[in-house]
Each structure stands twice: as C-alpha cells, then as structure tokens.
Amino acid sequence: MPKEFTYTDAGVDREQRAESKKALGILSRTYERSHHGQVMHLPYGNIFPQTEDTFLDLVIEGVGTKVLLAQLVDKYDTIGVDAVAMAVNDVIRSGATPLAISDNIHAQASSPKLVRQWLEGIAVGAEQADCPVVSGEIGDVSEIIQGIREGAGFDMVVASIGQVASNKIITGRSIKPGDAIVGLRSSGVHSNGITMVRKILFREWGGKYDADAKLDGLNKELALEVLEPTAIYVKPLLAAAEMVTVEAAVHITGDAYLKFNNLTRFSPGIGFEFTNFRPQRIFHVLQETAKAQGLTVTDEEMFRTFNMGWGFAIIVDKKEEDTALRVLAKTGAEPEHVGNVTGKPGIDIRHGDKRIALV
C-alpha cells in the first residue's frame, strides 16, 4: 500500500511551526511603543497608525527553497519577482497600497552576474506592484550560505510597506454567511510547498525527474514550470476595493486553504465552502509522480499545502460579486466565483466527485 507523504515528511513540520509561533506573543509587549496610537490586529497580521486617518502595513517575506531551483538550472532573473510578490501580496490584504520595497540578499558570493539577475527580477516585481525599491543590502556570508551550484548560494528576503486610510481598512470583521468568495488565478505553484515539490519531482533531491524533463501537459521544462514567478495581485485588489466593499482578502500561500481559518477569529461562527477548482497541470504531475514512487499525496494534503489554481481571494457581499468580477477581469486577474461563506464552522472543499473537510 502506498505510503502517505505529507509536508512534514518533506521536512516542514506544521505542528512544530505552530508551537513555535506561540513565541510571537513576546512581541506584543512592544506594541506600547507605537508612536501614534494603538496597533490594530487583523486576521493576517498587524498594522500601526501613521496619523489619525492613516495606517501603515509593514511586511517582510522570503522565497524559501525556491532559490534552490534557481540554482539548479542557473536561472536567477525571475526569483526576485517571487520575493516582491510574497511581500506586496501580503501588504494588500489590509487594503494598503504598497509605497516602497526594500530587499535583503545573503549570498555565498556576490557575483556581478548573479546580482544583476537578482535585481532584474526585483525590479520587474516592483514595476508590477507599482512601487519603488528604495533600499536594500547584499551580504557575502559564505560561512552561512552554501549552494548546490558552486558560488551561487543565496537567500532572498523582501520587505514592503503600505498605507491605508482608516476608513478603507479590510478588517475581516464583517464577513457573514452568504458572502461570495472570488478567486484570482495563480500562475502555478508560486513560492509555497516547494520543499515537497523538490523532493517528489527532482532527482537532485531524491525525486524522479531531471530539471529539463519535458512532461505531457506542461508548456515548459519541468524546472522552468515550477520557477514560473508568483503572480502579483496589487493592481487587481486595489481596483476592486475602489468599486466594492472587500470584506476580506486572502493571499493563498503557506497552509493554503487552512488560511481561511484566520478569518474566524474575527467573525466567529462562519465557515467556508469551495466549489470551483481548476488546478494547473503541475499539481496533477506532483500527485502522479508521488504515486509512481510508491507514495500518496492525498487531495487533503494538496489543499493544505498548495494554492491549487487560486493565488488570492476576496470576500464580498453577494450583491457586489458581479461588480467585483467585472472590475477584476479588466485587470487581467482571471477572477471566478470559487465558493461562499457559510454559517457552519469549518472548511468544506468540493473538488471533482470528492468532498473534503479540511482540519
């Protein structure tokens, strides 16, 4: 019987991460240092006041082990887009407009060739997010950072700060049963679950295929398919927020659809039903390849780990859904109705002929 393979088996222990996150409470004692009023708690982080009428949202994010895939194929001009995307897509969850970006790269060696490619990707991402890169730092730390390609090891982190008017904050507190969930199409795997992807798909980490494998249904060589940069949703979200009341915004990243549980802390008694999924071929390849290796990655695990075709979602009143879909479509975001808010706690996913209750 095939062995079930989970994200924990791949090397990312969800339970340990959850336990470790409890330490974040230590930082709450710094909130009294806020200079212009109280820190505001939101479903996916905190924002802090800048003036009586405006708040700032500061986010720092990285691209994790996707940098190893860039090294594997010696291609570094897209990874910066991922880094920017992870930060700015988080900033906009509060309704904030990204104002600026700063990057930090720790390198095995700051090769001029690599630096140019890293920064080219960051610049492209910043252009898509419509904000400047105002600062950054590259440190040579060869004793800390090692790569799978000689001299090419690196880790990339990007921070972004955004601003939102007090009366435009997306709080997640007004969600109610019957509200519509609108999904925005992802560009593929994005930058989450890559540890599992690497260990199942790529021979370099014990998987099945070489990086340049050409598989049925994929438009690119395998590694390039996974390296497809994360979509940036700044312009679609801000356009929608101008026309409708966005009750919640979710960047579907780590923990995938489990992230919707965060909203229940602010709107207790609700749940979510998802009925529309069109995962890109790469997600099917992952499950098929695991099966061929005597492993099973269950559908439940896929929805706990991957975006499964929707990289971002907004929740709006049902009466405003058509307007939201129309506005988002004009931005090229490929929006679709993907589900509804329910009055039954939990996350209910209907995919194909299966019904999955995520816990």
Secondary structure in CASP SS format (residue, H / E / C, confidence):
PFRMAT SS
TARGET T0000
AUTHOR 0000-0000-0000
METHOD secondary structure of the structure
MODEL  1
M C 1.00
P C 1.00
K E 1.00
E E 1.00
F C 1.00
T C 1.00
Y H 1.00
T H 1.00
D H 1.00
A H 1.00
G C 1.00
V C 1.00
D C 1.00
R H 1.00
E H 1.00
Q H 1.00
R H 1.00
A H 1.00
E H 1.00
S H 1.00
K H 1.00
K H 1.00
A H 1.00
L H 1.00
G H 1.00
I H 1.00
L H 1.00
S H 1.00
R H 1.00
T H 1.00
Y H 1.00
E H 1.00
R H 1.00
S C 1.00
H C 1.00
H C 1.00
G C 1.00
Q C 1.00
V C 1.00
M E 1.00
H E 1.00
L E 1.00
P C 1.00
Y C 1.00
G E 1.00
N E 1.00
I E 1.00
F E 1.00
P E 1.00
Q C 1.00
T C 1.00
E C 1.00
D C 1.00
T E 1.00
F E 1.00
L E 1.00
D E 1.00
L E 1.00
V E 1.00
I E 1.00
E E 1.00
G E 1.00
V C 1.00
G C 1.00
T C 1.00
K H 1.00
V H 1.00
L H 1.00
L H 1.00
A H 1.00
Q H 1.00
L H 1.00
V H 1.00
D C 1.00
K C 1.00
Y C 1.00
D C 1.00
T C 1.00
I H 1.00
G H 1.00
V H 1.00
D H 1.00
A H 1.00
V H 1.00
A H 1.00
M H 1.00
A H 1.00
V H 1.00
N H 1.00
D H 1.00
V H 1.00
I H 1.00
R H 1.00
S H 1.00
G C 1.00
A C 1.00
T E 1.00
P E 1.00
L E 1.00
A E 1.00
I E 1.00
S E 1.00
D E 1.00
N E 1.00
I E 1.00
H E 1.00
A E 1.00
Q C 1.00
A C 1.00
S C 1.00
S C 1.00
P H 1.00
K H 1.00
L H 1.00
V H 1.00
R H 1.00
Q H 1.00
W H 1.00
L H 1.00
E H 1.00
G H 1.00
I H 1.00
A H 1.00
V H 1.00
G H 1.00
A H 1.00
E H 1.00
Q H 1.00
A H 1.00
D C 1.00
C C 1.00
P C 1.00
V E 1.00
V E 1.00
S E 1.00
G E 1.00
E E 1.00
I E 1.00
G E 1.00
D E 1.00
V C 1.00
S C 1.00
E C 1.00
I C 1.00
I C 1.00
Q C 1.00
G C 1.00
I C 1.00
R C 1.00
E C 1.00
G C 1.00
A C 1.00
G C 1.00
F E 1.00
D E 1.00
M E 1.00
V E 1.00
V E 1.00
A E 1.00
S E 1.00
I E 1.00
G E 1.00
Q E 1.00
V E 1.00
A E 1.00
S H 1.00
N H 1.00
K H 1.00
I C 1.00
I C 1.00
T C 1.00
G C 1.00
R C 1.00
S C 1.00
I C 1.00
K C 1.00
P C 1.00
G C 1.00
D C 1.00
A E 1.00
I E 1.00
V E 1.00
G E 1.00
L E 1.00
R E 1.00
S C 1.00
S C 1.00
G C 1.00
V C 1.00
H C 1.00
S C 1.00
N C 1.00
G C 1.00
I H 1.00
T H 1.00
M H 1.00
V H 1.00
R H 1.00
K H 1.00
I H 1.00
L H 1.00
F E 1.00
R H 1.00
E H 1.00
W H 1.00
G C 1.00
G C 1.00
K C 1.00
Y E 1.00
D C 1.00
A C 1.00
D C 1.00
A C 1.00
K C 1.00
L C 1.00
D C 1.00
G C 1.00
L C 1.00
N C 1.00
K C 1.00
E C 1.00
L H 1.00
A H 1.00
L H 1.00
E H 1.00
V H 1.00
L H 1.00
E C 1.00
P C 1.00
T C 1.00
A C 1.00
I C 1.00
Y C 1.00
V H 1.00
K H 1.00
P H 1.00
L H 1.00
L H 1.00
A H 1.00
A H 1.00
A H 1.00
E H 1.00
M H 1.00
V C 1.00
T C 1.00
V E 1.00
E E 1.00
A E 1.00
A E 1.00
V E 1.00
H E 1.00
I C 1.00
T C 1.00
G C 1.00
D C 1.00
A H 1.00
Y H 1.00
L H 1.00
K H 1.00
F H 1.00
N H 1.00
N H 1.00
L H 1.00
T H 1.00
R H 1.00
F C 1.00
S C 1.00
P C 1.00
G C 1.00
I C 1.00
G E 1.00
F E 1.00
E E 1.00
F E 1.00
T C 1.00
N C 1.00
F C 1.00
R C 1.00
P C 1.00
Q C 1.00
R H 1.00
I H 1.00
F H 1.00
H H 1.00
V H 1.00
L H 1.00
Q H 1.00
E H 1.00
T H 1.00
A H 1.00
K H 1.00
A H 1.00
Q C 1.00
G C 1.00
L E 1.00
T E 1.00
V C 1.00
T C 1.00
D H 1.00
E H 1.00
E H 1.00
M H 1.00
F H 1.00
R H 1.00
T H 1.00
F C 1.00
N C 1.00
M C 1.00
G C 1.00
W E 1.00
G E 1.00
F E 1.00
A E 1.00
I E 1.00
I E 1.00
V E 1.00
D C 1.00
K H 1.00
K H 1.00
E H 1.00
E H 1.00
D H 1.00
T H 1.00
A H 1.00
L H 1.00
R H 1.00
V H 1.00
L H 1.00
A H 1.00
K H 1.00
T C 1.00
G C 1.00
A C 1.00
E C 1.00
P E 1.00
E E 1.00
H E 1.00
V E 1.00
G E 1.00
N E 1.00
V E 1.00
T E 1.00
G C 1.00
K C 1.00
P C 1.00
G E 1.00
I E 1.00
D E 1.00
I E 1.00
R E 1.00
H E 1.00
G C 1.00
D C 1.00
K E 1.00
R E 1.00
I E 1.00
A E 1.00
L E 1.00
V C 1.00
END
